[in-house]
Amino acid sequence: MEFSFEMQSNDTSGRGLYATKCIPSGTLIHTAPCLLFPSSTYTNHARHTVLEHYLFNCPNGDRLLALGYGSIFNHDETPNVDFRVDRENLEVRYIACKEIDVGCELFIYYGDKLWFEYAGKKEESSDEEGDFLARIEL
Ligand SMILES: C[S@@+](CC[C@H](N)C(=O)[O-])C[C@H]1O[C@@H](n2cnc3c(N)ncnc32)[C@H](O)[C@@H]1O
C-alpha cells in the first residue's frame, strides 16, 4: 500500500504524520486495525502506563488502541482529518476533512480534555480530575 504521508518528529509534539502529496478532502488516508481493551483490562493493566497516550475512550469504558499509523496522528483544535471508529470490525478510518497540502501535518481532534501541554494552545485549561487518563473521546 502506498501512503500519502510520512512520519517525522518535532520537539513539541514528538512523532507526527505529514502529507507527502496533496490530499483532497474526503480521501481515506489510513485504516488502522485496533486492539480492544475491555474496561476491566484497561483499569487493571493499562491505566497509568504509556498506553494512556494512545488509547481511544469508548462510551462504555472500553479502550481501543489503533495499530499501524493510527496512534501517530497528533491533535489540533482545527483538524484536517476526521476519524471513524468501526467497533464491529475493530478499525479506525482516517479521512481528510479538508484539502491538505504537501508538507502539512495531519491532525485529528482528541476532544476538549487534553492531558498534555497543547502546542498552539490559545488559553489555559485545567485537568479537573487531576488524573492521568487517556481522553481521546469517541
Ligand atoms: C496518540 S499520541 C500521538 C503520537 C505522539 N506524538 C508520539 O510521538 O508517539 C498522543 C501524544 O502526542 C502528543 N501530542 C499530540 N498532539 C499534540 C499537540 N498538539 N501538542 C503537543 N503534544 C501533542 C502528546 O504527548 C500526546 O500524549
PDBQT file of the ligand as one rigid body, heavy atoms in Angstrom, charges set to zero:
ROOT
HETATM    1  C1  LIG A 201      -1.678   9.494  20.179  1.00  0.00    +0.000 C 
HETATM    2  S1  LIG A 201      -0.075  10.126  20.618  1.00  0.00    +0.000 S 
HETATM    3  C2  LIG A 201       0.427  10.909  19.102  1.00  0.00    +0.000 C 
HETATM    4  C3  LIG A 201       1.839  10.477  18.674  1.00  0.00    +0.000 C 
HETATM    5  C4  LIG A 201       2.927  11.020  19.532  1.00  0.00    +0.000 C 
HETATM    6  N1  LIG A 201       3.277  12.375  19.105  1.00  0.00    +0.000 N 
HETATM    7  C5  LIG A 201       4.155  10.127  19.517  1.00  0.00    +0.000 C 
HETATM    8  O1  LIG A 201       5.279  10.607  19.273  1.00  0.00    +0.000 OA
HETATM    9  O2  LIG A 201       4.009   8.933  19.796  1.00  0.00    +0.000 OA
HETATM   10  C6  LIG A 201      -0.571  11.437  21.684  1.00  0.00    +0.000 C 
HETATM   11  C7  LIG A 201       0.570  12.194  22.309  1.00  0.00    +0.000 C 
HETATM   12  O3  LIG A 201       1.180  13.069  21.332  1.00  0.00    +0.000 OA
HETATM   13  C8  LIG A 201       1.486  14.317  21.906  1.00  0.00    +0.000 C 
HETATM   14  N2  LIG A 201       0.704  15.349  21.205  1.00  0.00    +0.000 N 
HETATM   15  C9  LIG A 201      -0.308  15.157  20.338  1.00  0.00    +0.000 A 
HETATM   16  N3  LIG A 201      -0.780  16.311  19.861  1.00  0.00    +0.000 NA
HETATM   17  C10 LIG A 201      -0.054  17.293  20.440  1.00  0.00    +0.000 A 
HETATM   18  C11 LIG A 201      -0.092  18.721  20.380  1.00  0.00    +0.000 A 
HETATM   19  N4  LIG A 201      -0.933  19.395  19.609  1.00  0.00    +0.000 N 
HETATM   20  N5  LIG A 201       0.795  19.412  21.140  1.00  0.00    +0.000 NA
HETATM   21  C12 LIG A 201       1.687  18.743  21.924  1.00  0.00    +0.000 A 
HETATM   22  N6  LIG A 201       1.763  17.400  22.048  1.00  0.00    +0.000 NA
HETATM   23  C13 LIG A 201       0.896  16.675  21.310  1.00  0.00    +0.000 A 
HETATM   24  C14 LIG A 201       1.152  14.222  23.373  1.00  0.00    +0.000 C 
HETATM   25  O4  LIG A 201       2.321  13.826  24.074  1.00  0.00    +0.000 OA
HETATM   26  C15 LIG A 201       0.134  13.108  23.425  1.00  0.00    +0.000 C 
HETATM   27  O5  LIG A 201       0.115  12.430  24.662  1.00  0.00    +0.000 OA
ENDROOT
TORSDOF 0
